[in-house]
Amino acid sequence: MPDPKLRFRFREPTVDTNLPISDGTVKVEGFDLEVMDVGEDARFGADARDEGFGTLVQRKAQGAPDVCIPAFPNRKFRLSYIYVNAAAGIERPKDLEGKRVGISGWGNTAGVWARGALQNYYEVDLTAIRWLSARPDAASTAPGIEIGKLDGDLNDMLVQGALDAVIDPNVLPSITERDPRVRRLFPDYKAEEQRYFRDTGIFPISHAVTLSQEFVDRHPEAPVALLEAFRKARDLAFYRILGPDPQYMVMSWASAAVEEQRALMGDDYWPYNVESNRRSLEALTLFAHQQGLTPHRVDYESFFSPEAAALPGA
C-alpha cells in the first residue's frame, strides 16, 4: 500500500532549514511529500504549511483549527529591520515618537516583533507614532493606534523624506545599495540584537510549521513524523556549515559565526521543542495582545500537537 500524500506549502523552500526537506534529501517517514508551488494559497489544498507566526496567533485567537508542531524554520532578530531617514533626527528608539513610520501591515510577524521590542524593551509609546501603510490590512489595533493610508513605495518614500522611518520584513533596497539618505535605526545592529537577547532571552520566531486539523484527524502520526523530519533538516543545515566539507563558500568564517552565536545563545540555540522556546512564545503572544491583534492573550500551549510537543529531544 503506498504512503499517503502530504501536500506541504513552504513559504521559503530554499532557506537552509527547509531545503533538506523541500529538495527530498530528508524524507517524512510514512508519507509521500508533495511540495506545493510557493505561490499557491497555503490554506487551499495544503495539508501542512510554513505559517507566519503572527498570522497563526491571530488565527488561533479566532478559533482556527490549526495543529502546530514546535518546528520554527525561520527566526530573525527584528531590530535590524527598523530603518530611518538620515535627516529625520532619529538617533534612538524614543525619537520615533511623533514621527511618520511606514509599515507593510499591522499584522505582519516582523512588525509585531519589532514593535514589541520598541514598546517593552525601549519604552516607546506606540500610540505617539503616526503609523502609515500602503496596504492596510484587516488586523485590529490597540486603543490609540490609528493607521493612515499612504500612496507610494515604502522604500522610495523613506529615501525622499516623505516617511521618517520604516519597519519592514525585508531589507530595503536603499539599505542594500548603501544610499546615504537612509540607515538602520541601530547602525551596529548585531551588537544591539545580541544585547537584546542577553537581556530578554527572546529569539524571535517568524514561522511555525502548521498542519490542518482535518489531515491530523486522518493521519494522527503526521505531527511527530513531520517534527522528526524538520529536526533532521535543521541538523543537516548546521552540518553543512560545521561538517568536514563546509558548503558555504561565500562566507569564509561561517563556522566561526555559528560558534560565536553558540557562545551567546547556547549550543542548541535553534531548538525544535516547546520548553526551550517558552520565552519567545510568551513574548509573541504578549506583543500580539498588547498591539490589539488578539482580544486576549492566546494560550500557546494549545497550539501544539500533544504528541509532537512530548517528543523527546531538541
VOPAGU-2260 file (C-alpha; in pm, 1 decimal, decimal comma):
REM VOPAGU-2260
SITE   aa  ch    i         X         Y         Z
SITE  MET   A    0       0,0       0,0       0,0
SITE  PRO   A    1     152,8     337,7     -99,0
SITE  ASP   A    2     226,3     600,4     163,7
SITE  PRO   A    3     -38,4     872,1     198,7
SITE  LYS   A    4      39,1    1202,5      28,7
SITE  LEU   A    5     126,3    1503,7     241,5
SITE  ARG   A    6      97,3    1829,1      46,7
SITE  PHE   A    7     326,5    2091,5     201,4
SITE  ARG   A    8     344,0    2459,4     111,1
SITE  PHE   A    9     677,7    2620,6     201,0
SITE  ARG   A   10     694,7    2998,1     216,3
SITE  GLU   A   11    1070,4    2974,1     166,8
SITE  PRO   A   12    1159,5    2630,9      28,9
SITE  THR   A   13    1525,4    2714,6     -34,1
SITE  VAL   A   14    1632,6    2850,9     305,7
SITE  ASP   A   15    1881,9    2629,3     485,6
SITE  THR   A   16    1640,9    2493,8     747,5
SITE  ASN   A   17    1379,8    2393,4     485,7
SITE  LEU   A   18    1592,4    2290,1     188,7
SITE  PRO   A   19    1679,5    1935,3     301,9
SITE  ILE   A   20    1305,9    1857,3     308,8
SITE  SER   A   21    1194,3    2054,5       4,9
SITE  ASP   A   22    1469,6    1904,6    -213,8
SITE  GLY   A   23    1394,6    1549,1     -98,6
SITE  THR   A   24    1717,7    1484,2      92,5
SITE  VAL   A   25    1521,2    1434,5     416,1
SITE  LYS   A   26    1206,0    1222,9     397,0
SITE  VAL   A   27     894,0    1244,8     609,0
SITE  GLU   A   28     866,6     891,7     742,7
SITE  GLY   A   29     544,5     721,4     633,6
SITE  PHE   A   30     438,0     994,8     390,5
SITE  ASP   A   31     488,6    1082,6      27,0
SITE  LEU   A   32     570,0    1454,3      44,5
SITE  GLU   A   33     444,8    1679,4    -233,8
SITE  VAL   A   34     591,9    2030,3    -227,0
SITE  MET   A   35     336,2    2283,9    -348,5
SITE  ASP   A   36     430,4    2585,0    -556,8
SITE  VAL   A   37     528,5    2883,7    -343,9
SITE  GLY   A   38     253,0    3094,3    -499,6
SITE  GLU   A   39     -25,6    2855,1    -405,6
SITE  ASP   A   40    -250,5    2962,9    -118,2
SITE  ALA   A   41    -146,9    2763,2     185,6
SITE  ARG   A   42    -499,0    2717,1     316,3
SITE  PHE   A   43    -649,6    2574,7      -0,5
SITE  GLY   A   44    -520,6    2230,2     -82,1
SITE  ALA   A   45    -221,9    2216,5     153,7
SITE  ASP   A   46    -213,8    1960,6     432,9
SITE  ALA   A   47      67,2    2145,0     609,3
SITE  ARG   A   48     244,4    2475,7     569,9
SITE  ASP   A   49     516,9    2703,9     695,3
SITE  GLU   A   50     290,5    2965,9     859,8
SITE  GLY   A   51     381,0    3318,2     965,4
SITE  PHE   A   52     370,8    3306,6    1344,8
SITE  GLY   A   53     194,2    3640,1    1385,1
SITE  THR   A   54     -80,1    3526,2    1148,5
SITE  LEU   A   55    -103,6    3195,9    1331,9
SITE  VAL   A   56    -156,0    3365,7    1668,6
SITE  GLN   A   57    -435,6    3577,7    1523,1
SITE  ARG   A   58    -599,3    3272,6    1364,4
SITE  LYS   A   59    -582,4    3074,6    1688,4
SITE  ALA   A   60    -747,3    3363,4    1873,8
SITE  GLN   A   61   -1033,7    3328,8    1625,1
SITE  GLY   A   62   -1062,0    2955,1    1689,6
SITE  ALA   A   63    -896,0    2830,2    1370,2
SITE  PRO   A   64    -846,0    2450,5    1367,3
SITE  ASP   A   65    -468,6    2453,8    1318,0
SITE  VAL   A   66    -235,5    2192,9    1466,3
SITE  CYS   A   67     124,2    2303,3    1511,1
SITE  ILE   A   68     448,9    2127,7    1576,1
SITE  PRO   A   69     735,1    2304,0    1758,0
SITE  ALA   A   70     943,8    2346,7    1442,8
SITE  PHE   A   71    1042,6    2705,7    1366,3
SITE  PRO   A   72    1238,8    2715,7    1039,2
SITE  ASN   A   73    1255,2    3096,0    1017,9
SITE  ARG   A   74    1378,9    3308,5    1307,6
SITE  LYS   A   75    1515,9    3661,4    1278,5
SITE  PHE   A   76    1601,4    3935,9    1520,8
SITE  ARG   A   77    1399,0    4233,1    1401,6
SITE  LEU   A   78    1574,6    4538,6    1542,5
SITE  SER   A   79    1783,7    4547,1    1223,8
SITE  TYR   A   80    1463,7    4581,3    1018,1
SITE  ILE   A   81    1384,9    4928,0    1154,0
SITE  TYR   A   82    1505,5    5189,3     905,1
SITE  VAL   A   83    1519,9    5568,0     933,2
SITE  ASN   A   84    1571,3    5865,0     706,0
SITE  ALA   A   85    1913,2    6006,4     794,3
SITE  ALA   A   86    1775,4    6361,8     811,1
SITE  ALA   A   87    1474,1    6279,0    1031,1
SITE  GLY   A   88    1650,7    6341,6    1361,5
SITE  ILE   A   89    1601,9    5987,3    1488,3
SITE  GLU   A   90    1900,5    5878,0    1694,4
SITE  ARG   A   91    1736,4    5647,4    1947,5
SITE  PRO   A   92    1412,0    5446,5    1965,9
SITE  LYS   A   93    1221,6    5710,3    2169,4
SITE  ASP   A   94    1280,4    5955,8    1884,0
SITE  LEU   A   95    1027,0    5757,5    1678,4
SITE  GLU   A   96     751,0    5914,6    1887,9
SITE  GLY   A   97     579,5    6184,8    1686,2
SITE  LYS   A   98     728,2    6058,6    1360,6
SITE  ARG   A   99     577,1    5911,2    1042,4
SITE  VAL   A  100     652,9    5539,2    1034,9
SITE  GLY   A  101     562,9    5326,7     733,7
SITE  ILE   A  102     471,8    4959,9     765,6
SITE  SER   A  103     362,8    4687,0     524,8
SITE  GLY   A  104      72,0    4594,2     753,2
SITE  TRP   A  105      -9,9    4585,0    1124,1
SITE  GLY   A  106     -44,0    4207,0    1146,9
SITE  ASN   A  107     289,2    4120,7     985,1
SITE  THR   A  108     500,5    3899,7    1214,0
SITE  ALA   A  109     819,9    4101,3    1165,7
SITE  GLY   A  110     636,4    4416,9    1266,5
SITE  VAL   A  111     484,3    4254,1    1574,5
SITE  TRP   A  112     831,7    4158,6    1697,3
SITE  ALA   A  113     987,6    4498,5    1618,7
SITE  ARG   A  114     704,8    4697,8    1778,6
SITE  GLY   A  115     703,0    4462,5    2078,7
SITE  ALA   A  116    1070,7    4533,4    2138,1
SITE  LEU   A  117    1016,0    4908,1    2094,5
SITE  GLN   A  118     730,0    4910,6    2345,0
SITE  ASN   A  119     856,5    4666,0    2607,5
SITE  TYR   A  120    1234,7    4698,5    2589,9
SITE  TYR   A  121    1286,3    5058,4    2477,1
SITE  GLU   A  122     967,9    5201,7    2636,8
SITE  VAL   A  123     844,4    5365,8    2317,3
SITE  ASP   A  124     482,4    5483,9    2323,1
SITE  LEU   A  125     334,0    5322,0    2012,9
SITE  THR   A  126      29,3    5548,1    2028,6
SITE  ALA   A  127     257,6    5852,7    1983,5
SITE  ILE   A  128     373,2    5730,1    1642,7
SITE  ARG   A  129     194,9    5824,3    1320,8
SITE  TRP   A  130     158,3    5484,0    1153,9
SITE  LEU   A  131     110,6    5469,9     775,6
SITE  SER   A  132      64,9    5177,2     538,5
SITE  ALA   A  133      29,6    5138,0     165,2
SITE  ARG   A  134    -162,3    4815,5     220,7
SITE  PRO   A  135    -371,9    4848,6     535,5
SITE  ASP   A  136    -484,0    4502,4     640,1
SITE  ALA   A  137    -787,0    4387,1     829,4
SITE  ALA   A  138    -593,8    4334,0    1151,9
SITE  SER   A  139    -733,1    4503,2    1460,6
SITE  THR   A  140    -519,3    4750,2    1654,2
SITE  ALA   A  141    -483,1    4853,3    2016,5
SITE  PRO   A  142    -666,1    5158,6    2152,7
SITE  GLY   A  143    -490,4    5476,7    2045,4
SITE  ILE   A  144    -333,3    5317,3    1738,9
SITE  GLU   A  145    -450,2    5452,3    1404,5
SITE  ILE   A  146    -304,4    5353,2    1068,4
SITE  GLY   A  147    -325,0    5603,7     787,4
SITE  LYS   A  148    -327,2    5520,9     418,3
SITE  LEU   A  149     -33,3    5621,6     205,6
SITE  ASP   A  150      22,6    5600,7    -167,3
SITE  GLY   A  151     367,5    5503,3    -277,0
SITE  ASP   A  152     654,2    5265,6    -219,7
SITE  LEU   A  153     785,8    5248,5     136,6
SITE  ASN   A  154    1149,2    5247,7      29,3
SITE  ASP   A  155    1107,7    5542,1    -208,5
SITE  MET   A  156     913,4    5746,9      44,7
SITE  LEU   A  157    1176,2    5685,5     312,3
SITE  VAL   A  158    1456,7    5790,3      78,7
SITE  GLN   A  159    1267,8    6104,8     -23,7
SITE  GLY   A  160    1181,6    6201,0     333,6
SITE  ALA   A  161     805,2    6150,8     295,9
SITE  LEU   A  162     844,4    5894,1     575,5
SITE  ASP   A  163    1072,1    5931,9     876,8
SITE  ALA   A  164    1109,8    5559,4     938,0
SITE  VAL   A  165    1000,9    5220,9     804,1
SITE  ILE   A  166     959,2    4881,2     968,3
SITE  ASP   A  167     964,7    4611,4     702,6
SITE  PRO   A  168    1002,4    4231,0     694,1
SITE  ASN   A  169    1274,7    4259,8     428,2
SITE  VAL   A  170    1597,0    4453,2     382,9
SITE  LEU   A  171    1510,8    4770,4     192,5
SITE  PRO   A  172    1680,7    4829,6    -145,4
SITE  SER   A  173    1820,7    5159,4     -19,7
SITE  ILE   A  174    1999,7    4974,4     259,9
SITE  THR   A  175    2137,7    4712,6      21,2
SITE  GLU   A  176    2252,7    4989,9    -213,4
SITE  ARG   A  177    2404,0    5188,1      77,8
SITE  ASP   A  178    2208,1    5500,3      -1,3
SITE  PRO   A  179    2341,7    5766,3     241,7
SITE  ARG   A  180    1992,7    5913,5     285,2
SITE  VAL   A  181    1878,7    5600,6     470,9
SITE  ARG   A  182    2024,7    5395,6     753,7
SITE  ARG   A  183    1922,5    5144,9    1015,1
SITE  LEU   A  184    1795,8    5276,5    1348,1
SITE  PHE   A  185    2074,6    5075,7    1509,2
SITE  PRO   A  186    2390,9    5115,4    1297,9
SITE  ASP   A  187    2563,2    4833,7    1491,9
SITE  TYR   A  188    2253,9    4617,2    1478,3
SITE  LYS   A  189    2441,8    4296,2    1553,8
SITE  ALA   A  190    2563,4    4427,2    1888,7
SITE  GLU   A  191    2218,8    4570,6    1968,1
SITE  GLU   A  192    2037,2    4246,3    1888,3
SITE  GLN   A  193    2289,3    4048,7    2090,3
SITE  ARG   A  194    2230,6    4282,6    2384,8
SITE  TYR   A  195    1855,1    4241,2    2341,2
SITE  PHE   A  196    1893,2    3863,3    2356,8
SITE  ARG   A  197    2119,1    3874,9    2663,0
SITE  ASP   A  198    1868,9    4095,4    2845,7
SITE  THR   A  199    1546,2    3922,6    2740,4
SITE  GLY   A  200    1628,9    3567,8    2625,4
SITE  ILE   A  201    1399,6    3627,7    2326,4
SITE  PHE   A  202    1492,9    3476,6    1988,1
SITE  PRO   A  203    1203,8    3588,5    1763,2
SITE  ILE   A  204    1007,9    3317,9    1581,5
SITE  SER   A  205     893,5    3417,9    1233,1
SITE  HIS   A  206     736,8    3092,8    1109,7
SITE  ALA   A  207     587,6    2781,6    1267,6
SITE  VAL   A  208     506,1    2452,8    1094,4
SITE  THR   A  209     130,0    2400,2    1092,4
SITE  LEU   A  210     -99,1    2116,2     981,7
SITE  SER   A  211    -471,1    2119,0     912,3
SITE  GLN   A  212    -685,2    1955,1    1178,6
SITE  GLU   A  213    -862,3    1751,2     910,9
SITE  PHE   A  214    -532,6    1597,5     795,3
SITE  VAL   A  215    -423,9    1519,0    1151,6
SITE  ASP   A  216    -759,6    1354,5    1218,3
SITE  ARG   A  217    -694,7    1120,7     923,5
SITE  HIS   A  218    -325,7    1075,7     996,4
SITE  PRO   A  219    -259,1    1121,7    1369,5
SITE  GLU   A  220     101,0    1010,3    1320,3
SITE  ALA   A  221     173,5    1307,3    1090,6
SITE  PRO   A  222     277,3    1569,8    1351,6
SITE  VAL   A  223     550,5    1352,3    1501,9
SITE  ALA   A  224     671,7    1235,9    1160,0
SITE  LEU   A  225     692,5    1594,1    1038,5
SITE  LEU   A  226     870,7    1714,7    1352,1
SITE  GLU   A  227    1128,9    1438,1    1320,6
SITE  ALA   A  228    1189,9    1539,2     958,5
SITE  PHE   A  229    1232,1    1905,9    1046,4
SITE  ARG   A  230    1478,2    1821,4    1322,1
SITE  LYS   A  231    1684,1    1619,4    1074,9
SITE  ALA   A  232    1669,8    1904,9     823,0
SITE  ARG   A  233    1785,1    2158,6    1083,5
SITE  ASP   A  234    2071,7    1932,2    1190,0
SITE  LEU   A  235    2176,0    1892,6     827,4
SITE  ALA   A  236    2171,7    2271,2     783,2
SITE  PHE   A  237    2421,1    2300,8    1069,1
SITE  TYR   A  238    2628,3    2012,4     934,0
SITE  ARG   A  239    2660,8    2190,8     600,0
SITE  ILE   A  240    2837,0    2472,4     787,3
SITE  LEU   A  241    3022,8    2281,5    1059,1
SITE  GLY   A  242    3090,3    1947,7     888,8
SITE  PRO   A  243    3421,8    1828,2     738,8
SITE  ASP   A  244    3339,1    1974,3     396,3
SITE  PRO   A  245    3157,3    2307,2     457,0
SITE  GLN   A  246    2920,6    2406,3     177,9
SITE  TYR   A  247    2905,0    2783,0     236,2
SITE  MET   A  248    3174,1    2920,0       7,6
SITE  VAL   A  249    3086,7    3291,0      15,4
SITE  MET   A  250    3128,9    3312,4     395,6
SITE  SER   A  251    3487,0    3226,4     483,4
SITE  TRP   A  252    3416,6    3229,5     858,1
SITE  ALA   A  253    3065,6    3083,5     864,3
SITE  SER   A  254    3164,2    2817,4    1118,5
SITE  ALA   A  255    3319,8    3084,0    1340,8
SITE  ALA   A  256    2994,5    3281,2    1326,3
SITE  VAL   A  257    2799,4    2974,6    1443,0
SITE  GLU   A  258    3040,7    2923,4    1731,6
SITE  GLU   A  259    3006,0    3290,6    1826,7
SITE  GLN   A  260    2627,9    3254,7    1830,3
SITE  ARG   A  261    2653,7    2937,8    2039,3
SITE  ALA   A  262    2872,4    3117,8    2291,7
SITE  LEU   A  263    2599,1    3378,8    2334,3
SITE  MET   A  264    2281,5    3172,3    2296,0
SITE  GLY   A  265    2382,7    2817,0    2388,2
SITE  ASP   A  266    2484,6    2513,9    2184,2
SITE  ASP   A  267    2126,4    2431,9    2084,6
SITE  TYR   A  268    2009,6    2784,1    2004,9
SITE  TRP   A  269    1768,4    2668,0    1731,0
SITE  PRO   A  270    1554,0    2422,0    1929,4
SITE  TYR   A  271    1251,2    2243,0    1790,5
SITE  ASN   A  272    1060,3    2183,8    2112,3
SITE  VAL   A  273     821,4    2382,3    2329,1
SITE  GLU   A  274    1015,9    2402,2    2655,2
SITE  SER   A  275    1326,3    2571,0    2513,1
SITE  ASN   A  276    1114,7    2830,7    2330,4
SITE  ARG   A  277     888,2    2945,6    2611,8
SITE  ARG   A  278    1028,4    3297,9    2639,6
SITE  SER   A  279     982,7    3363,4    2269,8
SITE  LEU   A  280     638,1    3202,1    2259,0
SITE  GLU   A  281     525,9    3402,3    2561,9
SITE  ALA   A  282     666,5    3723,9    2415,4
SITE  LEU   A  283     488,1    3694,7    2080,0
SITE  THR   A  284     151,5    3616,6    2239,2
SITE  LEU   A  285     200,1    3912,6    2476,0
SITE  PHE   A  286     300,8    4151,0    2196,3
SITE  ALA   A  287       8,9    4043,6    1978,0
SITE  HIS   A  288    -236,8    4116,9    2260,0
SITE  GLN   A  289     -72,6    4448,6    2352,8
SITE  GLN   A  290     -92,8    4561,9    1990,6
SITE  GLY   A  291    -462,4    4470,8    1963,7
SITE  LEU   A  292    -415,4    4178,9    1724,6
SITE  THR   A  293    -584,9    3938,2    1965,7
SITE  PRO   A  294    -867,0    4018,8    2210,4
SITE  HIS   A  295    -692,2    3816,5    2479,7
SITE  ARG   A  296    -351,7    3666,1    2532,7
SITE  VAL   A  297    -359,8    3337,7    2343,6
SITE  ASP   A  298    -250,5    3018,8    2519,3
SITE  TYR   A  299      38,2    2899,6    2304,5
SITE  GLU   A  300      32,1    2556,7    2472,3
SITE  SER   A  301    -293,4    2490,1    2288,3
SITE  PHE   A  302    -124,3    2539,4    1951,2
SITE  PHE   A  303      78,6    2221,8    1955,1
SITE  SER   A  304       6,0    1858,6    1888,5
SITE  PRO   A  305      43,0    1689,7    2230,9
SITE  GLU   A  306     233,2    1400,9    2074,8
SITE  ALA   A  307     476,1    1630,9    1893,6
SITE  ALA   A  308     517,8    1855,6    2199,6
SITE  ALA   A  309     605,3    1548,5    2408,1
SITE  LEU   A  310     861,9    1412,0    2162,5
SITE  PRO   A  311    1197,3    1389,4    2342,8
SITE  GLY   A  312    1494,5    1579,3    2209,7
SITE  ALA   A  313    1573,9    1926,4    2090,2
